[in-house]
Amino acid sequence: MSIRKVATIALAAAITLGTAGCTFVSPIASLDVYAPSEGSQVDLGDVKVRNVSFLTDGDKKNVLVGAFVNSGLETASVTLQYEDAQLAETKTYSFQLKPKESLDLGTQYAAALPMVLAGEPGALTSIFIGVNGETPQELRIPVLDGTLAEYKAILDSIQVTETEAPAAE
């Protein structure tokens, strides 16, 4: 083999490694797990809580939106606890998730959950989530208003009556 061929092969190898070699030493950002939206997320065992937010119009329309997914093989009992800002008392809302089932609050599949939490749009407020009787964990969630079109549509769809009360146990 001539020196010219060896030099050409070496140069081609150097260019290939130089342009593609960065992926050998750089972490690939698309593999990082992150919350792709405004809401908060947490994993509580087999129950995955995703994109949870509190939506308010600052008056009578106040709801919790988000997704709850049971990735396990057993039914999961989920309990939400929150401090009702209007009544100054702790309220509880519970539901069951069958194996591999999800509950998407605030979508065409499930209504948003009415509740009154403290906090102004742009701030964070707290709810507590427990799974299968375990001690509930605090989840800090954003307070959002109808500034963004996707949340305005949810707020606009809420029908409020004078006798409406949060769904709680």
GROMACS elastic network, one bead per residue, 0.5 to 0.9 nm:
[ bonds ]
;  ai    aj funct       b0    kb
    1     4     6  0.82763   500
    1     5     6  0.65874   500
    1     6     6  0.70563   500
    2     5     6  0.54220   500
    2     6     6  0.64670   500
    2     7     6  0.86811   500
    3     6     6  0.50966   500
    3     7     6  0.60026   500
    3     8     6  0.85248   500
    4     7     6  0.51272   500
    4     8     6  0.61608   500
    4     9     6  0.86821   500
    5     8     6  0.50552   500
    5     9     6  0.61561   500
    5    10     6  0.85044   500
    6     9     6  0.51853   500
    6    10     6  0.60520   500
    6    11     6  0.85145   500
    7    10     6  0.50530   500
    7    11     6  0.60106   500
    7    12     6  0.85294   500
    8    11     6  0.51099   500
    8    12     6  0.61132   500
    8    13     6  0.85625   500
    9    12     6  0.50995   500
    9    13     6  0.61062   500
    9    14     6  0.85593   500
   10    13     6  0.50944   500
   10    14     6  0.61061   500
   10    15     6  0.86399   500
   11    14     6  0.50532   500
   11    15     6  0.61754   500
   11    16     6  0.85680   500
   12    15     6  0.51839   500
   12    16     6  0.61209   500
   12    17     6  0.86178   500
   13    16     6  0.50941   500
   13    17     6  0.61004   500
   13    18     6  0.83185   500
   14    17     6  0.52389   500
   14    18     6  0.58096   500
   14    19     6  0.85288   500
   15    19     6  0.61038   500
   15    20     6  0.84050   500
   16    19     6  0.54422   500
   16    20     6  0.59458   500
   16    21     6  0.75448   500
   17    20     6  0.52144   500
   17    22     6  0.81616   500
   18    21     6  0.54094   500
   18    22     6  0.74155   500
   19    22     6  0.69394   500
   20    23     6  0.62280   500
   20    24     6  0.78780   500
   21    24     6  0.53793   500
   21    25     6  0.72925   500
   21    26     6  0.89129   500
   22    25     6  0.55931   500
   22    26     6  0.58179   500
   23    26     6  0.51669   500
   23    27     6  0.72153   500
   23    28     6  0.73670   500
   24    27     6  0.81706   500
   26    29     6  0.88426   500
   27    30     6  0.89195   500
   27    31     6  0.83347   500
   27    32     6  0.89774   500
   28    31     6  0.58284   500
   28    32     6  0.75593   500
   29    32     6  0.54782   500
   29    33     6  0.89297   500
   30    33     6  0.80011   500
   34    37     6  0.89827   500
   34    41     6  0.89894   500
   35    38     6  0.76699   500
   35    39     6  0.74570   500
   35    40     6  0.71175   500
   35    41     6  0.68054   500
   35    50     6  0.77851   500
   35    51     6  0.71999   500
   36    39     6  0.83977   500
   36    51     6  0.81813   500
   37    40     6  0.81832   500
   37    51     6  0.64428   500
   38    51     6  0.67115   500
   38    52     6  0.82601   500
   38    53     6  0.74944   500
   38   142     6  0.72821   500
   38   144     6  0.87979   500
   39    50     6  0.71884   500
   39    54     6  0.85729   500
   39    65     6  0.87702   500
   39    66     6  0.75392   500
   39   141     6  0.64104   500
   39   142     6  0.62603   500
   40    49     6  0.79924   500
   40    50     6  0.63278   500
   40    52     6  0.51107   500
   40    53     6  0.67858   500
   40    66     6  0.86609   500
   40   139     6  0.74448   500
   40   140     6  0.70411   500
   40   141     6  0.54950   500
   40   142     6  0.72778   500
   41    48     6  0.76031   500
   41    49     6  0.52367   500
   41    51     6  0.56811   500
   41    52     6  0.65955   500
   41   139     6  0.79301   500
   41   141     6  0.85979   500
   42    47     6  0.86189   500
   42    48     6  0.62301   500
   42    49     6  0.52112   500
   42    50     6  0.67628   500
   42   139     6  0.76014   500
   43    46     6  0.72106   500
   43    47     6  0.60433   500
   43    49     6  0.60474   500
   43    50     6  0.85052   500
   44    47     6  0.51685   500
   44    48     6  0.61917   500
   44    49     6  0.76201   500
   44   129     6  0.85260   500
   44   130     6  0.79157   500
   44   131     6  0.69114   500
   44   137     6  0.86353   500
   45    48     6  0.75451   500
   45    70     6  0.89652   500
   45    71     6  0.88722   500
   45    72     6  0.84448   500
   45   131     6  0.80122   500
   46    69     6  0.80100   500
   46    70     6  0.56218   500
   46    71     6  0.51673   500
   46    73     6  0.85426   500
   46    74     6  0.89131   500
   46    76     6  0.81338   500
   46   131     6  0.89968   500
   47    68     6  0.67061   500
   47    69     6  0.54574   500
   47    71     6  0.62082   500
   47    72     6  0.74156   500
   47    76     6  0.74518   500
   47    78     6  0.83738   500
   47    97     6  0.86545   500
   47   131     6  0.74830   500
   48    67     6  0.80324   500
   48    68     6  0.57649   500
   48    69     6  0.50240   500
   48    70     6  0.64027   500
   48    71     6  0.73115   500
   49    52     6  0.72021   500
   49    66     6  0.75088   500
   49    67     6  0.58441   500
   49    69     6  0.64801   500
   49    70     6  0.89629   500
   50    66     6  0.59589   500
   50    67     6  0.50367   500
   50    68     6  0.63581   500
   50    69     6  0.80686   500
   51    65     6  0.77080   500
   51    67     6  0.63968   500
   51   141     6  0.88059   500
   52    64     6  0.70740   500
   52    65     6  0.55486   500
   52    67     6  0.67353   500
   52    68     6  0.88777   500
   52   105     6  0.88669   500
   52   139     6  0.89428   500
   52   141     6  0.64006   500
   52   142     6  0.79344   500
   53    63     6  0.84596   500
   53    64     6  0.58865   500
   53    65     6  0.54650   500
   53    66     6  0.63708   500
   53   141     6  0.54019   500
   53   142     6  0.53292   500
   53   143     6  0.62766   500
   53   144     6  0.70434   500
   54    62     6  0.72004   500
   54    63     6  0.57717   500
   54    65     6  0.63785   500
   54    66     6  0.88749   500
   54   115     6  0.86896   500
   54   116     6  0.89598   500
   54   117     6  0.77614   500
   54   121     6  0.89601   500
   54   124     6  0.89540   500
   54   125     6  0.81121   500
   54   141     6  0.68355   500
   54   142     6  0.62339   500
   54   144     6  0.61021   500
   54   145     6  0.84196   500
   55    58     6  0.89803   500
   55    61     6  0.77997   500
   55    62     6  0.56784   500
   55    63     6  0.52734   500
   55    64     6  0.62470   500
   55    65     6  0.73571   500
   55   121     6  0.81941   500
   55   142     6  0.84754   500
   55   143     6  0.59483   500
   55   145     6  0.54751   500
   55   146     6  0.76916   500
   55   151     6  0.73398   500
   55   154     6  0.85031   500
   55   155     6  0.72681   500
   56    59     6  0.72006   500
   56    60     6  0.77815   500
   56    61     6  0.55234   500
   56    63     6  0.65565   500
   56    64     6  0.89400   500
   56   116     6  0.86385   500
   56   120     6  0.84434   500
   56   121     6  0.75445   500
   56   143     6  0.72634   500
   56   144     6  0.63591   500
   56   145     6  0.51581   500
   56   146     6  0.75426   500
   56   155     6  0.73169   500
   57    60     6  0.69467   500
   57    61     6  0.55134   500
   57    62     6  0.67883   500
   57   121     6  0.87967   500
   57   144     6  0.85218   500
   57   145     6  0.56413   500
   57   146     6  0.67263   500
   57   152     6  0.89315   500
   57   155     6  0.71590   500
   58    61     6  0.72265   500
   58    62     6  0.77188   500
   58   120     6  0.76667   500
   58   121     6  0.82436   500
   58   145     6  0.77745   500
   59    62     6  0.76068   500
   60   116     6  0.86948   500
   60   160     6  0.69356   500
   60   161     6  0.89371   500
   61   114     6  0.78870   500
   61   115     6  0.88358   500
   61   116     6  0.86811   500
   61   155     6  0.66032   500
   61   156     6  0.87211   500
   61   158     6  0.68289   500
   61   159     6  0.81915   500
   61   160     6  0.68707   500
   62   113     6  0.84147   500
   62   114     6  0.58475   500
   62   115     6  0.57813   500
   62   116     6  0.57297   500
   62   117     6  0.77564   500
   62   155     6  0.80615   500
   62   158     6  0.89343   500
   63   106     6  0.83621   500
   63   112     6  0.57440   500
   63   113     6  0.51717   500
   63   115     6  0.53997   500
   63   116     6  0.72819   500
   63   117     6  0.87380   500
   63   155     6  0.81859   500
   63   158     6  0.88510   500
   63   166     6  0.89544   500
   64   105     6  0.72921   500
   64   106     6  0.75980   500
   64   112     6  0.57095   500
   64   114     6  0.63845   500
   64   115     6  0.67852   500
   64   116     6  0.89911   500
   65   104     6  0.75748   500
   65   106     6  0.50144   500
   65   107     6  0.82626   500
   65   111     6  0.83856   500
   65   112     6  0.52968   500
   65   113     6  0.66996   500
   66   103     6  0.82304   500
   66   104     6  0.58649   500
   66   105     6  0.51998   500
   66   106     6  0.68585   500
   66   107     6  0.87755   500
   66   112     6  0.81732   500
   67   102     6  0.69175   500
   67   103     6  0.56125   500
   67   105     6  0.60440   500
   67   106     6  0.87580   500
   68    78     6  0.89043   500
   68    97     6  0.82526   500
   68   101     6  0.84492   500
   68   102     6  0.54930   500
   68   103     6  0.51520   500
   68   104     6  0.64716   500
   68   105     6  0.82760   500
   69    72     6  0.89731   500
   69    97     6  0.75086   500
   69    99     6  0.88742   500
   69   100     6  0.69896   500
   69   101     6  0.59581   500
   69   103     6  0.64828   500
   69   104     6  0.84475   500
   70    73     6  0.81779   500
   70    74     6  0.84067   500
   70    75     6  0.77499   500
   70    76     6  0.68539   500
   70    97     6  0.60978   500
   70    98     6  0.68998   500
   70    99     6  0.57962   500
   70   100     6  0.51461   500
   70   101     6  0.55066   500
   70   102     6  0.62202   500
   70   103     6  0.89153   500
   71    74     6  0.88345   500
   71    99     6  0.64838   500
   71   101     6  0.74030   500
   71   102     6  0.86477   500
   72    75     6  0.76655   500
   72    76     6  0.81746   500
   72    98     6  0.86177   500
   72    99     6  0.55157   500
   72   100     6  0.62542   500
   73    98     6  0.81588   500
   73   100     6  0.70173   500
   74    97     6  0.87595   500
   74    98     6  0.67840   500
   74    99     6  0.52410   500
   74   100     6  0.86542   500
   75    96     6  0.67979   500
   75    97     6  0.56135   500
   75    99     6  0.52688   500
   75   100     6  0.87452   500
   75   101     6  0.88665   500
   75   132     6  0.89640   500
   76    95     6  0.85085   500
   76    96     6  0.57002   500
   76    97     6  0.51509   500
   76    98     6  0.64237   500
   76    99     6  0.75054   500
   76   131     6  0.66441   500
   76   132     6  0.59401   500
   77    94     6  0.71928   500
   77    95     6  0.60089   500
   77    97     6  0.64659   500
   77    98     6  0.88491   500
   77   130     6  0.81659   500
   77   131     6  0.55809   500
   77   133     6  0.74020   500
   78    93     6  0.83963   500
   78    94     6  0.56175   500
   78    95     6  0.54338   500
   78    96     6  0.60687   500
   78    97     6  0.74396   500
   78   129     6  0.70641   500
   78   130     6  0.57829   500
   78   132     6  0.64277   500
   78   133     6  0.81095   500
   79    92     6  0.67658   500
   79    93     6  0.57522   500
   79    95     6  0.66344   500
   79    96     6  0.88290   500
   79   128     6  0.80376   500
   79   129     6  0.56514   500
   79   130     6  0.50264   500
   79   131     6  0.63401   500
   79   132     6  0.81777   500
   79   133     6  0.80716   500
   79   136     6  0.76453   500
   80    91     6  0.82203   500
   80    92     6  0.56039   500
   80    93     6  0.50925   500
   80    94     6  0.61738   500
   80    95     6  0.87285   500
   80   127     6  0.69124   500
   80   128     6  0.56765   500
   80   130     6  0.65692   500
   80   136     6  0.78780   500
   81    90     6  0.67915   500
   81    91     6  0.56760   500
   81    93     6  0.65105   500
   81    94     6  0.87060   500
   81   127     6  0.59375   500
   81   129     6  0.63995   500
   81   130     6  0.81979   500
   81   136     6  0.77827   500
   82    85     6  0.88929   500
   82    89     6  0.83471   500
   82    90     6  0.56245   500
   82    91     6  0.54850   500
   82    92     6  0.66557   500
   82    93     6  0.87012   500
   82   115     6  0.84422   500
   82   116     6  0.87264   500
   82   117     6  0.74049   500
   82   126     6  0.72189   500
   82   128     6  0.62769   500
   82   129     6  0.89594   500
   83    86     6  0.87866   500
   83    87     6  0.83642   500
   83    88     6  0.64070   500
   83    89     6  0.55835   500
   83    91     6  0.61874   500
   83    92     6  0.89680   500
   83   116     6  0.80030   500
   83   117     6  0.65686   500
   83   118     6  0.80571   500
   83   126     6  0.83824   500
   83   127     6  0.76921   500
   84    87     6  0.54891   500
   84    88     6  0.53084   500
   84    89     6  0.54376   500
   84    90     6  0.60389   500
   84    91     6  0.64776   500
   84   115     6  0.70194   500
   84   116     6  0.53012   500
   84   117     6  0.56272   500
   84   118     6  0.76861   500
   84   166     6  0.89513   500
   85    88     6  0.52026   500
   85    89     6  0.75396   500
   85   115     6  0.88810   500
   85   116     6  0.56258   500
   85   117     6  0.50650   500
   85   118     6  0.52306   500
   85   119     6  0.89008   500
   86    89     6  0.82704   500
   86   116     6  0.64376   500
   86   117     6  0.78250   500
   86   118     6  0.83563   500
   87    90     6  0.86289   500
   87   116     6  0.87045   500
   91   115     6  0.89958   500
   91   166     6  0.86842   500
   91   168     6  0.60774   500
   91   169     6  0.70728   500
   92   167     6  0.85707   500
   92   168     6  0.53145   500
   92   169     6  0.54874   500
   93   167     6  0.67902   500
   93   169     6  0.56904   500
   94   168     6  0.77869   500
   94   169     6  0.74078   500
   97   100     6  0.79442   500
   97   101     6  0.57487   500
   97   102     6  0.67758   500
   97   103     6  0.75703   500
   98   101     6  0.52401   500
   98   102     6  0.81337   500
   99   102     6  0.88000   500
  103   109     6  0.80491   500
  103   110     6  0.70401   500
  104   107     6  0.61149   500
  104   108     6  0.85471   500
  104   109     6  0.66311   500
  104   110     6  0.58769   500
  104   111     6  0.81506   500
  104   112     6  0.83702   500
  105   108     6  0.86227   500
  105   109     6  0.75843   500
  105   110     6  0.50694   500
  105   111     6  0.54437   500
  105   113     6  0.66758   500
  106   109     6  0.77873   500
  106   110     6  0.59233   500
  106   113     6  0.74555   500
  106   154     6  0.66760   500
  107   110     6  0.54874   500
  107   111     6  0.62359   500
  107   112     6  0.72597   500
  107   154     6  0.80385   500
  108   111     6  0.71560   500
  110   113     6  0.88188   500
  111   114     6  0.88454   500
  111   158     6  0.88934   500
  112   154     6  0.80366   500
  112   158     6  0.84909   500
  113   166     6  0.75161   500
  113   167     6  0.71833   500
  114   164     6  0.88102   500
  114   165     6  0.74761   500
  114   167     6  0.65463   500
  115   165     6  0.78139   500
  115   167     6  0.75204   500
  115   168     6  0.87418   500
  116   166     6  0.75996   500
  117   125     6  0.71813   500
  117   126     6  0.80721   500
  117   127     6  0.86100   500
  117   143     6  0.89196   500
  118   124     6  0.89488   500
  118   125     6  0.64899   500
  118   126     6  0.85219   500
  118   143     6  0.88498   500
  119   122     6  0.83420   500
  119   123     6  0.60662   500
  119   124     6  0.66567   500
  119   125     6  0.58978   500
  119   142     6  0.88507   500
  119   143     6  0.64820   500
  120   123     6  0.56328   500
  120   124     6  0.80539   500
  120   125     6  0.87770   500
  120   143     6  0.63057   500
  120   144     6  0.79311   500
  120   145     6  0.87445   500
  121   124     6  0.82361   500
  121   142     6  0.77240   500
  121   145     6  0.57724   500
  122   142     6  0.66881   500
  122   143     6  0.56674   500
  122   144     6  0.61480   500
  122   145     6  0.83101   500
  123   141     6  0.85000   500
  123   142     6  0.59747   500
  123   143     6  0.55589   500
  123   144     6  0.80759   500
  124   140     6  0.60150   500
  124   141     6  0.53445   500
  124   143     6  0.57161   500
  125   139     6  0.83368   500
  125   140     6  0.55268   500
  125   141     6  0.54469   500
  125   142     6  0.63729   500
  125   143     6  0.67073   500
  126   138     6  0.63899   500
  126   139     6  0.56394   500
  126   141     6  0.59899   500
  126   142     6  0.86922   500
  127   137     6  0.82511   500
  127   138     6  0.57960   500
  127   139     6  0.54743   500
  127   140     6  0.66588   500
  127   141     6  0.74623   500
  128   136     6  0.53306   500
  128   137     6  0.51297   500
  128   139     6  0.58733   500
  128   140     6  0.86497   500
  129   135     6  0.82394   500
  129   137     6  0.52937   500
  129   138     6  0.65287   500
  129   139     6  0.71890   500
  130   133     6  0.64472   500
  130   134     6  0.56316   500
  130   135     6  0.57854   500
  130   137     6  0.62194   500
  130   138     6  0.89989   500
  131   134     6  0.56266   500
  131   135     6  0.78571   500
  131   136     6  0.72098   500
  133   136     6  0.81463   500
  134   137     6  0.88026   500
  144   147     6  0.79023   500
  144   148     6  0.86296   500
  144   151     6  0.78392   500
  145   148     6  0.75071   500
  145   151     6  0.69237   500
  145   152     6  0.71939   500
  145   155     6  0.81258   500
  146   149     6  0.66803   500
  146   150     6  0.79395   500
  146   151     6  0.52434   500
  146   153     6  0.76973   500
  146   154     6  0.83014   500
  146   155     6  0.66923   500
  146   156     6  0.84717   500
  147   150     6  0.87438   500
  147   151     6  0.73049   500
  147   152     6  0.65199   500
  148   151     6  0.55737   500
  148   152     6  0.61350   500
  148   153     6  0.88242   500
  149   153     6  0.62230   500
  149   154     6  0.88409   500
  150   153     6  0.54798   500
  150   154     6  0.68806   500
  151   154     6  0.51358   500
  151   155     6  0.62805   500
  151   156     6  0.85303   500
  152   155     6  0.50718   500
  152   156     6  0.59157   500
  152   157     6  0.85064   500
  153   156     6  0.51115   500
  153   157     6  0.62070   500
  153   158     6  0.89951   500
  154   157     6  0.52238   500
  154   158     6  0.67506   500
  155   158     6  0.54963   500
  155   159     6  0.88846   500
  156   159     6  0.80392   500
  160   163     6  0.84230   500
  160   164     6  0.65917   500
  161   164     6  0.52900   500
  161   165     6  0.89255   500
  162   165     6  0.85987   500
  164   167     6  0.89697   500
  165   168     6  0.84205   500
